[in-house]
């Protein structure tokens, strides 16, 4: 995926421990998943919920927060997420 997330639109929700944004009526969230005690994947995942109840979510964790933000933004704009 090429481009950049519009990071200035994202705010950190310290209570929930995630980043949130709103784009064209969509509520976007990026969450960090730490490595489990017995090993396994760690990284950022995203969710997007549209104004009419549409939902989209990441299919895998990514190591870069900006990639998760870009994917959530793309979902809100109707573009497919090439990373799942």
C-alpha positions as CSV (number, residue, x, y, z in Angstrom):
1,X,0.0,0.0,0.0
2,X,1.4,3.4,-1.0
3,X,0.6,6.8,0.5
4,X,0.4,8.1,4.0
5,X,-2.2,8.1,6.7
6,X,-3.7,11.4,7.6
7,X,-2.2,11.0,11.0
8,X,-3.4,14.5,12.2
9,X,-7.0,13.3,12.1
10,X,-6.2,10.4,14.6
11,X,-6.4,11.0,18.4
12,X,-5.2,8.7,21.1
13,X,-7.8,7.4,23.5
14,X,-5.8,6.8,26.6
15,X,-8.7,5.1,28.5
16,X,-9.2,2.5,25.8
17,X,-5.5,2.4,24.7
18,X,-6.2,2.9,21.0
19,X,-6.2,5.5,18.3
20,X,-9.5,6.8,16.9
21,X,-10.6,9.0,14.0
22,X,-13.7,10.0,12.1
23,X,-13.8,10.2,8.3
24,X,-16.9,11.0,6.3
25,X,-19.1,9.6,9.1
26,X,-17.0,6.5,9.6
27,X,-15.6,5.7,13.0
28,X,-12.1,4.3,12.7
29,X,-10.0,2.7,15.4
30,X,-6.5,1.2,15.6
31,X,-5.5,-1.0,18.5
32,X,-2.2,-2.5,19.5
33,X,-2.1,-6.2,20.4
34,X,1.0,-7.2,22.4
35,X,2.9,-10.5,21.9
36,X,1.2,-13.2,23.9
37,X,3.3,-14.7,26.8
38,X,3.9,-17.9,24.9
39,X,4.8,-16.2,21.7
40,X,2.8,-15.3,18.6
41,X,2.0,-12.3,16.5
42,X,1.9,-8.8,17.8
43,X,1.0,-5.6,16.0
44,X,-1.8,-3.2,15.1
45,X,-5.3,-4.0,13.9
46,X,-8.0,-1.7,12.7
47,X,-11.8,-1.5,12.6
48,X,-14.1,0.8,10.7
49,X,-17.8,1.4,11.2
50,X,-19.8,3.3,8.7
51,X,-22.8,5.7,9.3
52,X,-25.2,3.1,8.0
53,X,-23.9,0.2,10.1
54,X,-21.3,-1.0,7.6
55,X,-18.3,-2.7,9.2
56,X,-14.8,-3.5,8.1
57,X,-11.8,-4.9,10.0
58,X,-8.3,-6.0,9.5
59,X,-7.6,-9.6,8.7
60,X,-4.1,-9.6,10.2
61,X,-1.9,-7.6,12.5
62,X,0.7,-5.2,11.0
63,X,3.8,-3.9,12.6
64,X,3.5,-0.3,11.5
65,X,0.7,1.9,13.0
66,X,0.6,4.0,9.9
67,X,-0.2,1.0,7.7
68,X,-3.2,0.1,10.0
69,X,-4.4,3.8,9.9
70,X,-4.1,3.9,6.1
71,X,-6.1,0.6,5.7
72,X,-8.8,1.9,8.0
73,X,-9.0,5.2,6.0
74,X,-9.1,3.2,2.8
75,X,-12.0,1.1,4.1
76,X,-13.9,4.3,4.9
77,X,-13.3,5.6,1.4
78,X,-14.4,2.3,-0.1
79,X,-11.0,1.1,-1.3
80,X,-10.1,-2.5,-0.7
81,X,-7.4,-3.3,1.8
82,X,-4.6,-5.2,0.0
83,X,-3.3,-6.4,3.4
84,X,-6.6,-8.0,4.5
